[in-house]
C-alpha cells in the first residue's frame, strides 16, 4: 500500500497503488497515520508524502469506500497529520483529487510538479467532505478559490494553485525532499510551537495552555542558547530539540 524510507532526519511516505492511481482505501489511511505518528516518535524532524508513478492521490477508492470505517480512518489520518509536532511536506507529483486534495491540505507545506492538479468534485458525485476541509481550503487559497472548487467543481493546475496560495513551491519530488531536509535542520521546538499556533483549534479550552507551554519550552531551551553561541562562533547551529 505504501513504502517508507528514511534519509537522515526525513521520513518519506510514498503511496504505492499505481493501478488505482494511489487512491486511498481504509488500510492505506491507517498505514499513513501510523507512519506519520511513528516518525515523530522515532526522531524524524520532517515527513514527505508523495505518490508512486504519475498520480499523487486520485481520491478515495470508489471500489468500496462508502462505510463508516473508511470515513473514520480517513479523518483520523488527516487529523494526525495536522496534530503531529513535526512538519509534513506534500510532494504533489500528479493529480490530487478529492481525498487527494484533502491529503495535500493536511500537510503543512505543498510542493507541486507541473503535472499536479487539484480538485474536490463532491458536487459531481453527491458526496461531501468535512467542514475542516472546506474551511482550510478557504484559509489557504482564499474564499473565491474554495467556492470555485466546492461549488463550481473547478480543477486547478499547478501554476494556478501556486498563484492562489494552495501550493507553496513549484518543483518535483526531489525539490520537496530538499526542502524537507532544510526544514529538518531548524529548531524542532520552534517548529512544533509554530505548527501548534497555526493548526490548533482556538475554541478548545486547552489551546491557550498548550501554546503557553510551547512558548516557554522554546525560550527555555538549550537550542535558543545554541543559536546564540553559533552566531558568536560564526557557524550553523546544531539543534537538538531540547
N, C-alpha and C positions, 0 to 999 in steps of 0.2 A: 504493500500500500504506500509506504513512504520509505525513504532512505535517510539516514542520519550520519553526518560526518562532522568532525571537529578539526579546526585549523587554529591552533593556539587557543585564544580565549573566545573564538567564534564558533558556534554550532550552526550548521546548515541543515534545514529540513527540506527535503525535496519530495513533492507529491509524485508518485510513480504509478499512475494508472493511465498511461498514454492511450490505451484502447478506448477509454472513456473520457478522454481529454482532461484527465485529472479531476473528474467530478468527485464530489465528496459523498461518501456514504458514512454510516454510523461508525464503523471500525476506524476509518481514516480520521474522523473528528476526534475520537478517543485517543488515537495514537499521537496526533499533533499536540493535543492538550498535555498529554503525559510527557512528551519530549520537551516541550517549551518549559513546563514547570520544573522538570528534572534538570534541564540545562542550567537554570538559575541556581538550583540547589548544588550542582556539581562544580560550580565555579566559572561557568561561561559568563562572559560580560556582554555578549550580544548574540542575537539569533537572526539568521537569514531564512526566509521562507520563499521557496520557488517551486516551479513545476518542471517535470521532465518533458522533453520534446517541444512542441510548438505552442502549447497552452499553459497558462498559469493555473487556472481552475475554471472549468466550464459551468460551475454551479453545483447544485445538488444532483445526485444520481437519480434521474427520473425513472429508473427501472424499479424502484421500490423504497422511496424515502418518506412516504406520507404516513408517518406514525409519530407518536409522542416520543418514543425512544430516540429517534433521529433528531427531532427538534431539540430535545434536551441536550443531546450530545453536541449539536452544532453550537448552541448558545453557551454551553459550558466551555467549549473551546475558545470561542470569541472572547468571553469574559476573562478567561485565564490569560489570554494574550495581552489584554489591556491592564490586567492587575499584576502580572509578573513584574518584578522590580527592574529587570534589565531591558534595554531597548530591543525591539523586534523590527527588522527591516524586510519589507516585501520586495523581492526581485521579480517584477511582473514581466515575465518573458513572453507573454502572449495574452490571448483573451482572458479576462477576469469577469465572468458573467454571473449575475445573481449572487449566490453564495460565494462566488469567487471575488466579487467586489466587496462583499462583507468581510471576507478573509483579509483582503488588502486593507480595508478600513480599520480592522482590528490591530493591524501592525502600526507601529509608531511612525514609520517613515516608508515611503514608497519610491522605488526606482523603476522606471518603465522603459522597456525596449521599444523600438519603432513599431513592432508588431502588436504591442499591447492595445487593448481596448476595454472599456468599462461600461457596464450596464446592469440595471436591476429591473428586468422586464416582467415584473409581477402582474402588471396590468394586462399583459397579453396571455397570462395563464391562470388568472384567478387566485393566485397565491398572495401571501402578504409577508413582509419582513417586520421585525420588531421596531418599536419606536426609537430605540437606541441607534439602529442603523440609519434611519431617515434623518434623525437629528444630527448624528455625527457627519453624515454626508453634507448636510446644510452647513454645519460649522466649519468643515474642512474646505468645501468647494463653493459655498455660497448658496443662498436660498434659491436663486434662479436656476442654478445647475441642478440642485436637488429636485426642483419641480419639473425640470426638463426630463430628468431620468425617471422620476417616480410617476409623474402624470402623463408625460409625453412619450415615455418608453424610449427615450433617446439613447444612443450609444456614443461614447466619447473615444476618440483615438488618443494616442499617447500625447501628441503635441497639444491638443485641446485640453486634455486632462491636466497637463503641466501648466498651461496658461491660466487655468481656473483654480489651481492650487490643490487639486486632488492628487497630483504627482509632485514629489519634491525634487527629483532629479531625473533627467533622461539618461539612459545608459543600459548596458546589458548586465547579465548576472555577475560578471567579473567586476563591474563598477560598483554594484551593490555590495559585493563581498569586500571590496577595498574600503568602502565607506564604513562597513561594519567593523573592519579591522581597526580603522582610525578611532571609531567610537569606543571600541574595547579598551583603548589606552586612556580614556578620560576617567575622571574621578567617579567611581561607582556609587558612592553615597549621594553625590550631587545629581547624577543621572536618575537614581531612584527617587530622590526628592522632587526633581523637576517633573518626572513622569507622574508621580502621585498627584501633584498640584494640577497637572493638565488633565488627568483622567478621573480623579476621584469625584464621587457624587456629592455636590455641595449640600444636598438635602439630608445626607447621612449625618446623624449627630456625632458620629465618631471621627468624621473627616478632619475637623479642626485640630483635634488632639493628635491625629496621625501626622498632619502637616507640621505641627509644632515640634513633634518628636523628630521628624526628619530634618527640620531646620537645625535643631540643636545638635543632631548627630553630625551634620556637615561641619558646623563651626567648631565643634569639639573634637574633630577627628585628627588623626596623625596625618592624613592626606593633605589637609589645609596647611599644616606645618611643613610637609614635604614640598609642597608647591612653592612656599616662601623660600625654603632652603635652595631649591633648584634654581630659582631666579638669581639668587646671590652667586651660585656656582656656575651659572650660565650653561645649564643643561636641561634636558627634558625631565619632568618629574616622573617618578615611578609610583603610581597609585596602587594601594593595596586594599582599599575598601574598608579601612579601619581608622 
